[in-house]
Amino acid sequence: MKRTASDRGRDRDDEGRARSARPRDGLGRPLPYGEEGVPRQPEGVVRSPAETLREAQRLLDAGMPFHAHEVFEDAWKSGPEAERELWQGLAQLAVGLTHAARGNTAGGARLLRRGADRLVGGPSGDASGAEAYGIDAGGLVAWARNLADRAEAGSPVVDAAAEAPRLRGGG
């Protein structure tokens, strides 16, 4: 692979795609080289829907919604096309929480609303398969819209762990 002047100092994979090797904090923000960050989620992991939800909930509860987003991203990329809206919606909720916790209230609110809209499933009200996996789509939509409203109203930076949604009903 040929390197250009603009590539110097940038992390690249074998195909030349940008890949940051910098450590990251629980909200996915890059830390200086040499600092200890949180372990990154491996990419391209194929999990069952139950495993996806369990791992994502663990990460959300730990205040690491950026990492939960990556788990949902794997699900949408490896799952059936019919479930794409579901997993993308959940990923947008997680990254919306990430932005709100980073202080980007406008971006966080926008992503929370987009994710909620995907879970509603448009005019038909079909929650994109959420019910089949015990996902509390209605509760998540209400949570996302409430957090988006608070963010837009100038709510202070949120605590990602304290604001972590429950993905499944009853717990």
Phi, psi and chi 1 to 4 in degrees:
 res  aa     phi    psi   chi1   chi2   chi3   chi4
   1 MET       -  134.8  172.3 -172.5   70.9      -
   2 LYS   -87.7  129.5 -175.0  177.0  178.8 -179.2
   3 ARG   -94.6  145.2  -61.9  -96.4 -177.0 -162.7
   4 THR  -109.8  171.0   65.1      -      -      -
   5 ALA   -60.3  -35.2      -      -      -      -
   6 SER   -74.1  -14.4   64.9      -      -      -
   7 ASP   -80.0  -20.1  -73.8  -22.2      -      -
   8 ARG   -57.0  131.3  -81.8 -169.1 -144.6  110.2
   9 GLY    83.3   -1.5      -      -      -      -
  10 ARG  -102.7  141.6  -65.9 -174.8   70.2 -167.1
  11 ASP   -80.9  130.8  -59.3  -44.2      -      -
  12 ARG  -132.2  149.1  -59.4  -85.2 -179.1 -177.5
  13 ASP   -87.0 -176.0   65.6   12.5      -      -
  14 ASP   -63.1  -24.7  -68.4  -22.6      -      -
  15 GLU   -90.9    0.4  -75.7   80.2   41.8      -
  16 GLY    90.9    1.7      -      -      -      -
  17 ARG   -74.8  143.7  -69.0 -175.6  -60.4 -101.7
  18 ALA   -64.3  129.5      -      -      -      -
  19 ARG  -140.7  109.6  -62.6  -80.1 -172.9 -141.5
  20 SER   -77.6  123.9  177.5      -      -      -
  21 ALA   -93.9    2.8      -      -      -      -
  22 ARG   -65.2  144.1  -74.0  174.7   64.2  176.4
  23 PRO   -65.8  154.7   21.2  -28.2      -      -
  24 ARG  -129.7  154.3  -65.8 -172.9  178.4  -96.0
  25 ASP   -86.1 -176.1   70.0    6.1      -      -
  26 GLY   -65.0  -17.7      -      -      -      -
  27 LEU  -100.7   12.5  -66.1  174.8      -      -
  28 GLY    80.2    5.7      -      -      -      -
  29 ARG   -76.6  136.1  -67.1  175.9  -68.8 -143.3
  30 PRO   -67.1  139.3   11.3  -13.3      -      -
  31 LEU  -106.3  162.3  -60.6  170.3      -      -
  32 PRO   -61.2  146.7  -22.2   32.5      -      -
  33 TYR   -53.3  140.7  -73.3  103.5      -      -
  34 GLY    94.3  -20.8      -      -      -      -
  35 GLU   -79.6  155.8  -78.3 -161.9   26.5      -
  36 GLU   -88.8  124.4 -172.8  169.3  -24.4      -
  37 GLY  -108.9 -171.6      -      -      -      -
  38 VAL   -88.0  149.5  -61.8      -      -      -
  39 PRO   -60.0  138.8  -19.3   28.8      -      -
  40 ARG   -81.9  152.5  -63.3 -176.7   76.7  170.3
  41 GLN   -74.4  132.8  -70.0  -61.9  -56.9      -
  42 PRO   -66.0  145.3   20.7  -28.0      -      -
  43 GLU   -91.3  149.7  -69.4 -177.4   36.8      -
  44 GLY    78.1   20.3      -      -      -      -
  45 VAL   -79.2  128.0  176.4      -      -      -
  46 VAL   -95.4  118.0  177.3      -      -      -
  47 ARG  -122.8  158.4  -60.5  172.9 -178.1   87.9
  48 SER   -71.0  161.7   71.1      -      -      -
  49 PRO   -56.5  -40.3  -30.0   38.1      -      -
  50 ALA   -63.2  -41.7      -      -      -      -
  51 GLU   -66.0  -39.9  -68.9  168.2  -33.4      -
  52 THR   -59.6  -48.9  -65.2      -      -      -
  53 LEU   -65.7  -39.4  -67.7  166.9      -      -
  54 ARG   -64.2  -47.0 -163.3  169.0   27.8 -104.5
  55 GLU   -67.3  -42.6  179.4   63.4    4.6      -
  56 ALA   -64.1  -40.8      -      -      -      -
  57 GLN   -64.6  -39.8 -172.0   69.8   65.5      -
  58 ARG   -59.0  -45.5 -178.4 -172.8   72.3   75.6
  59 LEU   -68.1  -41.5  -67.7  163.6      -      -
  60 LEU   -60.9  -46.2  -71.5  165.7      -      -
  61 ASP   -63.2  -27.8  -68.7  -15.5      -      -
  62 ALA   -84.0    1.9      -      -      -      -
  63 GLY    77.9   29.0      -      -      -      -
  64 MET  -122.8   61.1  -63.3  173.9   23.4      -
  65 PRO   -65.6  -27.5   25.2  -34.1      -      -
  66 PHE   -60.9  -41.0  176.0   82.1      -      -
  67 HIS   -73.0  -34.4  -59.1  -82.6      -      -
  68 ALA   -63.0  -38.5      -      -      -      -
  69 HIS   -56.7  -40.7  146.8  -92.4      -      -
  70 GLU   -66.3  -34.0  -67.9  177.9  -29.6      -
  71 VAL   -65.3  -44.8  170.3      -      -      -
  72 PHE   -64.7  -35.6  -70.3  132.3      -      -
  73 GLU   -62.4  -41.7 -171.7  173.8  -71.0      -
  74 ASP   -59.2  -41.0  -76.0  -19.1      -      -
  75 ALA   -64.7  -40.8      -      -      -      -
  76 TRP   -73.3  -30.6  103.9   53.6      -      -
  77 LYS   -77.8  -28.9  -70.9 -180.0  177.3  177.8
  78 SER  -104.7  -12.5   65.9      -      -      -
  79 GLY   -87.6  178.0      -      -      -      -
  80 PRO   -66.8  147.9   11.0  -14.4      -      -
  81 GLU   -55.2  -35.4 -179.0   66.5   29.9      -
  82 ALA   -63.9  -19.7      -      -      -      -
  83 GLU  -103.1    3.9  -64.4  178.1    1.3      -
  84 ARG   -57.7  -45.3 -179.9  175.4 -140.6  139.9
  85 GLU   -60.3  -40.4  -71.0  -70.6  -53.8      -
  86 LEU   -59.3  -55.1  169.2   65.6      -      -
  87 TRP   -69.4  -35.8  -58.3  116.0      -      -
  88 GLN   -66.6  -39.6  -75.5 -178.3  -25.2      -
  89 GLY   -61.9  -44.3      -      -      -      -
  90 LEU   -64.4  -38.7  -67.9  170.0      -      -
  91 ALA   -63.4  -40.5      -      -      -      -
  92 GLN   -67.2  -35.2  -74.3  177.3  -40.4      -
  93 LEU   -62.2  -44.5  -64.9 -176.0      -      -
  94 ALA   -64.8  -42.3      -      -      -      -
  95 VAL   -75.5  -27.8   85.1      -      -      -
  96 GLY   -63.6  -42.9      -      -      -      -
  97 LEU   -63.3  -38.6  175.8   55.5      -      -
  98 THR   -57.5  -50.4  -60.7      -      -      -
  99 HIS   -64.1  -41.9  -78.5  -75.2      -      -
 100 ALA   -61.9  -39.5      -      -      -      -
 101 ALA   -71.1  -25.4      -      -      -      -
 102 ARG   -82.9   -8.4  -71.8  177.4  176.4  175.4
 103 GLY    98.3    0.3      -      -      -      -
 104 ASN   -88.4   78.4  176.4    2.6      -      -
 105 THR   -67.3  -39.2   55.4      -      -      -
 106 ALA   -65.6  -47.5      -      -      -      -
 107 GLY   -65.3  -39.6      -      -      -      -
 108 GLY   -62.3  -46.2      -      -      -      -
 109 ALA   -61.9  -42.9      -      -      -      -
 110 ARG   -60.5  -45.8 -170.2  169.4   37.6 -105.3
 111 LEU   -70.3  -37.2  -76.2  161.0      -      -
 112 LEU   -61.3  -41.9  -73.1  162.1      -      -
 113 ARG   -68.0  -40.8  -69.0 -172.4 -163.7  -70.3
 114 ARG   -61.6  -45.3  -81.5 -172.4 -159.1  154.7
 115 GLY   -62.2  -43.1      -      -      -      -
 116 ALA   -61.1  -42.9      -      -      -      -
 117 ASP   -61.7  -38.6  -71.0  -13.1      -      -
 118 ARG   -65.3  -38.8  -77.6 -174.3 -170.8  -94.2
 119 LEU   -69.2  -32.3  -70.1 -177.2      -      -
 120 VAL   -67.5  -32.9  169.4      -      -      -
 121 GLY    83.7   20.1      -      -      -      -
 122 GLY    82.1 -161.1      -      -      -      -
 123 PRO   -60.9  -27.8  -11.8   17.8      -      -
 124 SER   -73.8  -18.4   70.7      -      -      -
 125 GLY    76.1    6.7      -      -      -      -
 126 ASP   -71.9  121.9  175.1   10.2      -      -
 127 ALA   -83.1   31.0      -      -      -      -
 128 SER    54.2   35.3  -54.6      -      -      -
 129 GLY    89.7    4.1      -      -      -      -
 130 ALA   -58.9  -42.0      -      -      -      -
 131 GLU   -59.6  -35.8 -168.7  174.8  -64.7      -
 132 ALA   -60.9  -25.2      -      -      -      -
 133 TYR  -108.0    9.8  -58.6  120.5      -      -
 134 GLY    74.3   17.0      -      -      -      -
 135 ILE   -76.5  130.8  -63.1  169.8      -      -
 136 ASP   -83.0   74.7 -178.0    9.8      -      -
 137 ALA   -59.2  -43.5      -      -      -      -
 138 GLY   -61.9  -43.5      -      -      -      -
 139 GLY   -65.0  -39.3      -      -      -      -
 140 LEU   -67.8  -39.9  -71.7  169.3      -      -
 141 VAL   -62.3  -46.1  167.7      -      -      -
 142 ALA   -62.6  -44.0      -      -      -      -
 143 TRP   -59.1  -48.5  166.5   84.6      -      -
 144 ALA   -63.7  -43.8      -      -      -      -
 145 ARG   -68.6  -36.8  -69.4 -176.2  175.1  155.0
 146 ASN   -64.2  -47.2  176.6  -85.7      -      -
 147 LEU   -64.4  -39.1 -176.0   55.6      -      -
 148 ALA   -62.1  -43.8      -      -      -      -
 149 ASP   -60.8  -45.0  -72.1  -13.9      -      -
 150 ARG   -64.3  -40.3  -73.6 -172.8  -71.5  137.7
 151 ALA   -63.5  -44.3      -      -      -      -
 152 GLU   -68.2  -25.1  -71.5  176.1  -27.7      -
 153 ALA   -82.7    3.1      -      -      -      -
 154 GLY    91.2   20.6      -      -      -      -
 155 SER   -56.0  144.6  176.9      -      -      -
 156 PRO   -63.9  167.3   18.9  -26.4      -      -
 157 VAL   -50.5  134.1  174.2      -      -      -
 158 VAL   -88.6  154.9  -58.1      -      -      -
 159 ASP   -87.8  113.3  177.2  -34.7      -      -
 160 ALA   -59.4  -39.7      -      -      -      -
 161 ALA   -69.2  -42.6      -      -      -      -
 162 ALA   -66.9  -29.4      -      -      -      -
 163 GLU   -94.2    2.1  -66.4  -73.2  -12.9      -
 164 ALA   -56.5  127.9      -      -      -      -
 165 PRO   -78.8  160.1   33.2  -37.8      -      -
 166 ARG   -92.1  120.3  -58.6  -52.1  -49.9  157.9
 167 LEU   -73.1  -34.2  -60.6  173.3      -      -
 168 ARG  -113.7  146.4  -67.6  179.4  162.8  176.4
 169 GLY   -67.3  156.6      -      -      -      -
 170 GLY    75.4   21.6      -      -      -      -
 171 GLY   167.1      -      -      -      -      -
